[in-house]
Amino acid sequence: MRVHEVSGAAETIEAAPAKINLALHVTGQRADGYHLLETLVTFTEAGDTIRIRDADTDTLSISGPFGDLLRTDDGGDNLVTRARDRLRDALAATGQSGRPVAIHLEKNLPVASGIGGGSADAAATLRALLRHWQVTIEPERLASLALTLGADVPMCLESRPLIARGIGEEIEPVSDLPCLFLVLANPLKAVATPDIFRRLQNKTNPRLPAHATIGWVDFLAQSRNDLQPPAQTLLPEIGEIIGMLSQEGAALVRMSGSGATCFGVFHSFDAACKAETSLRKKRPGWYLQATRTI
Ligand code: C5P
């Protein structure tokens, strides 16, 4: 039977790695209100997963520890389904088509937490559908489609170390960033990105240091996340997280994106795992994850 043939078709699996802003400088603001950034971004083994199979109609199912926080019945207002629909429209404009698919999202990352989440899922959906449908789209067209889904989606399409400028759409790959051993920590309180930007006092901060002239250790020491002070005002727990990651021996502790997730950089994966275990005993209600960058 055709239905069985279709449902037996191969599954396409795509990782949606967490996005970590190792440094994020706000350097200005556009006329439309969006903020100009310079950010050093990397991605981790920790992340969500997208799975795609052929189906009779389009569906989205969600599982995973943070799956309950996402609704699937909101009329398509979900970054995964939006990515699917916009890609299909873009393909139609070039005479290609995308057949109906059942998409499954395994939501392992906390929602609205500064580490990509929805943007990573949208980008992974685009990558997975291109493979699943065996179609191609010009890279520039794909990047601009990604940007319509969110400022962080173009960088999540890359999912490798990079420096992003503009509102995130000007991407310069970074080839020599070493593997970092991180602990991600979040108090499981979502923060709304627009609220953090609205509280930002200074919108014209210094640019990122020039990484060609200094090593990455100095680069990280001399950079910051300009969104950290306004986020900490809104959510004082961020200060507590920073202090606790430092106490566990992290060489560098900083917030990612607009928060509230903070990361600690450890000297080895073993040290990161020990810190995760220790913090889990002290704060059982937090999201805590030792991971490596990819
Ligand atoms: O594009 P995205 O959905 O990720 O952005 C969410 C909100 O965050 C925007 O509507 C805007 O208020 C704010 N934002 C900003 N400058 C950026 C990115 C986001 O002001 N570069």
Residues whose N, C-alpha, C, O or C-beta is under 5 A from the ligand:
A	BS01	C5P	G33 Y34 H35 L149 G150 A151 D152 I167 T193 P194 F197
